[in-house]
Amino acid sequence: MWLRQIGIAILATLAATHAAADDVAAFHAAVEEVASHNRAAIGYLRTENVDLAVTELDRLRAAFGDLVARFRIPPEPLRGNPLYLKTMVDGQVRIITATMMIDMGRLDLARESLQAIRQALSDLRRAGKIEVLADCVLDANTAMEALTAFRDTAPDLAAPATAADLAAKAKAYADTLRRCEAMAPSEVRDSAEFRRLFDGAQASLALVPKAVETRDPDLLHRVLIELISFDNLIAFRFG
């Protein structure tokens, strides 16, 4: 009798574990649906393609509503996380705000509102000890922002401190891209699009030391323009 009871308990535990795993997988899939429309809307706002941005914003609104409706109770790793309710509520408000900002012609503020959703979803996952490729891409975008300053103001490449700072920021970006590549699922990592963007970014980064060595600000400027393009495309597709 006791063996039967133990067997039933084990089966119940396994069933609960399987259900929890399915719940987490379904949650990630729903969040990715939200993220795909969010990053597309951000990308279209960046290029001022308002019509496509509005279309993606409508899809984002529907996807976020579905996320909230399906996961009123969060999956196990996020239960008790104070960020969960805040993220679900604030996300819907930020979508409305983005729509209003587009209507007012403030595409920059609309983008900021949607970027805040992206950051909030990443913060929520990380608070639950979860990290996905999109979170690493967010880190890469942040590292690229640090490099962008060298495009906006031509640096004195003859100054040792400036050259060292540039090299450190370029290395930080390269290292983050490698981390993203390592954590990407194999089917994503081996895809032609992924390889084109990540290999292209690393090839451009390899030219930064040459620009420093030759003290060539024009070469550096061209490299940074290339890197910004790659970075935007990586965010648009995988962020």
VOFIVEX-797556 format. One record per residue (C-alpha): residue in one letter; x, y, z. Coordinates in pm, 1 decimal, m for minus. Layout:
BEGIN
- bake	u	v	w
- a	X	Y	Z
...
# end
This chain:
BEGIN
- bake	u	v	w
- m	0.0	0.0	0.0
- w	274.2	240.5	97.7
- l	459.0	168.1	m226.0
- r	147.8	261.9	m420.4
- q	115.6	587.5	m223.9
- i	480.7	671.7	m288.7
- g	432.5	596.4	m656.9
- i	128.9	825.0	m672.7
- a	320.6	1101.6	m495.7
- i	612.6	1069.9	m738.1
- l	380.5	1080.7	m1039.6
- a	204.0	1386.7	m897.6
- t	537.3	1561.9	m846.4
- l	650.5	1480.1	m1198.9
- a	319.3	1600.0	m1342.5
- a	341.7	1925.9	m1148.9
- t	701.8	1977.4	m1263.9
- h	605.7	1911.4	m1624.9
- a	309.9	2149.0	m1599.9
- a	532.5	2417.2	m1448.9
- a	785.3	2373.6	m1729.6
- d	508.8	2397.8	m1986.7
- d	377.2	2708.2	m1808.9
- v	718.2	2878.2	m1823.9
- a	764.3	2784.7	m2189.8
- a	418.5	2920.9	m2274.9
- f	496.3	3241.2	m2086.0
- h	824.1	3289.7	m2273.3
- a	645.1	3231.2	m2603.5
- a	378.9	3489.0	m2515.2
- v	642.5	3741.9	m2406.7
- e	835.5	3683.5	m2729.6
- e	518.1	3759.0	m2924.9
- v	496.2	4088.4	m2736.4
- a	868.0	4158.1	m2782.9
- s	863.4	4087.4	m3156.4
- h	598.1	4353.6	m3218.4
- n	758.0	4591.7	m2969.5
- r	1102.6	4581.4	m3131.7
- a	947.4	4612.5	m3478.3
- a	753.0	4921.6	m3368.7
- i	1069.7	5070.2	m3215.0
- g	1260.2	5004.9	m3536.5
- y	994.7	5163.7	m3756.0
- l	975.9	5466.6	m3526.7
- r	1353.4	5502.0	m3548.8
- t	1328.7	5519.3	m3929.8
- e	1013.2	5736.4	m3903.4
- n	798.5	5481.7	m4086.4
- v	488.4	5581.9	m3894.2
- d	232.1	5368.0	m4077.6
- l	421.3	5044.8	m4012.4
- a	493.8	5153.0	m3655.5
- v	121.7	5204.0	m3591.4
- t	44.5	4861.3	m3738.9
- e	299.0	4697.2	m3509.8
- l	170.7	4898.3	m3216.3
- d	m180.2	4760.9	m3272.6
- r	m37.6	4408.1	m3282.6
- l	164.1	4483.2	m2970.3
- r	m147.9	4596.7	m2787.3
- a	m328.3	4274.7	m2877.3
- a	m30.6	4055.4	m2783.9
- f	18.7	4229.5	m2449.9
- g	m351.1	4195.9	m2372.1
- d	m327.8	3824.0	m2445.4
- l	m20.5	3794.7	m2221.7
- v	m199.2	3959.2	m1929.8
- a	m517.2	3756.0	m1978.0
- r	m336.3	3422.1	m1998.7
- f	m97.8	3480.5	m1711.7
- r	m296.0	3649.2	m1438.6
- i	m103.4	3408.1	m1218.2
- p	264.6	3423.8	m1316.1
- p	468.8	3110.5	m1387.6
- e	653.4	2960.7	m1092.7
- p	991.0	3141.9	m1126.6
- l	814.3	3478.7	m1119.6
- r	562.3	3418.6	m842.7
- g	609.1	3658.1	m555.9
- n	811.5	3888.6	m778.8
- p	692.0	4244.8	m706.9
- l	791.1	4350.9	m1057.8
- y	536.9	4117.9	m1219.7
- l	217.3	4315.0	m1157.5
- k	396.4	4644.9	m1217.4
- t	530.5	4521.4	m1552.0
- m	190.7	4394.9	m1666.5
- v	12.0	4717.7	m1573.6
- d	280.6	4963.6	m1681.5
- g	326.6	4787.4	m2014.5
- q	m31.7	4851.5	m2118.9
- v	m8.4	5213.2	m2006.5
- r	312.1	5264.8	m2203.9
- i	150.0	5128.7	m2519.3
- i	m128.4	5384.1	m2481.8
- t	131.7	5654.6	m2417.4
- a	323.5	5556.8	m2730.8
- t	6.8	5583.2	m2937.0
- m	m64.0	5928.7	m2797.9
- m	291.5	6043.1	m2865.7
- i	268.6	5925.9	m3227.6
- d	m56.3	6120.6	m3268.2
- m	124.9	6426.7	m3132.9
- g	416.0	6378.4	m3370.0
- r	660.4	6297.5	m3089.6
- l	813.0	5982.1	m3231.6
- d	1110.0	6012.7	m2997.6
- l	887.6	5994.2	m2690.1
- a	689.8	5707.7	m2842.6
- r	1014.0	5515.1	m2885.1
- e	1115.3	5589.0	m2526.6
- s	784.8	5451.5	m2403.7
- l	830.4	5127.4	m2597.4
- q	1195.9	5098.5	m2496.3
- a	1076.2	5114.9	m2136.8
- i	860.2	4805.6	m2199.8
- r	1163.1	4623.0	m2337.1
- q	1369.3	4718.3	m2032.3
- a	1090.1	4624.1	m1791.0
- l	1046.1	4276.8	m1940.5
- s	1420.8	4220.4	m1915.7
- d	1428.4	4341.5	m1555.4
- l	1138.1	4110.0	m1472.0
- r	1311.5	3805.3	m1617.2
- r	1640.6	3881.6	m1449.8
- a	1470.0	3931.2	m1114.4
- g	1341.6	3575.2	m1159.2
- k	1694.4	3450.0	m1242.2
- i	1593.9	3407.8	m1607.3
- e	1794.1	3539.1	m1901.2
- v	1717.6	3501.9	m2271.3
- l	1891.6	3620.5	m2587.0
- a	1687.7	3942.2	m2591.9
- d	1832.6	4040.6	m2253.4
- c	2187.2	3993.3	m2377.9
- v	2106.8	4195.4	m2690.9
- l	1982.7	4473.0	m2462.8
- d	2320.7	4465.1	m2287.4
- a	2491.9	4481.8	m2626.3
- n	2284.7	4783.2	m2727.5
- t	2386.1	4954.6	m2402.7
- a	2753.0	4878.9	m2471.1
- m	2714.0	5021.8	m2821.0
- e	2568.5	5343.0	m2678.9
- a	2897.1	5397.6	m2496.1
- l	3083.0	5367.8	m2827.1
- t	2846.3	5608.2	m3002.7
- a	2998.6	5901.2	m2815.1
- f	3314.8	5861.2	m3024.6
- r	3108.0	5910.3	m3339.0
- d	2934.1	6224.0	m3216.8
- t	3261.5	6394.2	m3118.6
- a	3581.7	6313.2	m3306.4
- p	3826.3	6180.7	m3045.2
- d	4193.8	6266.5	m3018.1
- l	4334.4	5924.9	m3104.8
- a	4685.7	6045.3	m3023.3
- a	4589.4	6082.9	m2657.2
- p	4673.0	5757.8	m2471.0
- a	4379.2	5790.3	m2231.0
- t	4132.8	5839.2	m2517.1
- a	4274.5	5547.4	m2714.1
- a	4256.9	5324.5	m2405.8
- d	3898.4	5428.6	m2334.7
- l	3795.4	5358.1	m2693.4
- a	3967.2	5017.9	m2689.9
- a	3798.1	4923.7	m2360.8
- k	3451.1	5018.1	m2486.0
- a	3504.7	4833.8	m2815.1
- k	3619.0	4524.8	m2625.2
- a	3316.1	4543.5	m2395.0
- y	3085.9	4548.4	m2696.7
- a	3272.1	4262.2	m2867.9
- d	3265.1	4052.7	m2549.1
- t	2891.7	4110.1	m2505.4
- l	2822.5	4008.0	m2865.1
- r	3019.3	3687.1	m2806.7
- r	2814.9	3619.6	m2492.8
- c	2493.5	3668.9	m2691.3
- e	2618.4	3433.9	m2959.3
- a	2702.3	3167.5	m2702.5
- m	2357.8	3177.6	m2542.1
- a	2159.1	3185.9	m2867.1
- p	1979.0	2860.5	m2955.7
- s	2174.1	2669.4	m3219.9
- e	1901.9	2708.8	m3482.3
- v	1918.2	3085.6	m3433.2
- r	2296.7	3107.1	m3403.0
- d	2348.4	2910.6	m3723.6
- s	2094.1	3104.0	m3928.2
- a	2220.3	3316.3	m4217.8
- e	2070.7	3633.7	m4072.1
- f	2230.6	3587.7	m3731.3
- r	2568.4	3510.3	m3883.6
- r	2553.5	3810.0	m4117.2
- l	2476.9	4054.1	m3836.2
- f	2703.0	3917.4	m3562.6
- d	2996.7	3832.7	m3788.4
- g	2960.1	4171.3	m3957.5
- a	2966.3	4354.9	m3625.6
- q	3275.8	4164.1	m3509.7
- a	3450.7	4234.9	m3841.7
- s	3382.3	4606.5	m3798.9
- l	3507.0	4595.7	m3439.6
- a	3831.8	4440.3	m3562.7
- l	3902.2	4765.3	m3749.1
- v	3891.1	4980.8	m3435.1
- p	4254.0	4901.2	m3333.7
- k	4368.6	4992.4	m3684.7
- a	4192.7	5329.7	m3661.0
- v	4362.9	5393.0	m3328.2
- e	4703.5	5277.3	m3447.3
- t	4691.5	5494.1	m3760.3
- r	4520.8	5778.5	m3573.3
- d	4255.9	5787.9	m3843.7
- p	3934.0	5951.6	m3712.8
- d	3766.0	5916.9	m4053.7
- l	3814.0	5539.7	m4049.5
- l	3684.9	5526.5	m3693.4
- h	3379.0	5729.7	m3790.9
- r	3300.2	5491.9	m4078.6
- v	3345.9	5189.3	m3853.7
- l	3116.2	5333.0	m3588.6
- i	2847.6	5408.8	m3848.3
- e	2867.7	5044.2	m3959.4
- l	2851.4	4923.5	m3600.3
- i	2548.0	5136.1	m3522.3
- s	2371.4	4991.3	m3826.3
- f	2454.7	4636.2	m3719.7
- d	2349.4	4713.6	m3363.1
- n	2013.8	4854.1	m3473.2
- l	1948.7	4550.6	m3691.9
- i	2045.5	4309.5	m3413.6
- a	1800.3	4485.5	m3182.7
- f	1530.2	4490.3	m3452.8
- r	1562.8	4116.8	m3512.7
- f	1675.0	3962.2	m3183.1
- g	1613.8	4224.0	m2912.6
# end
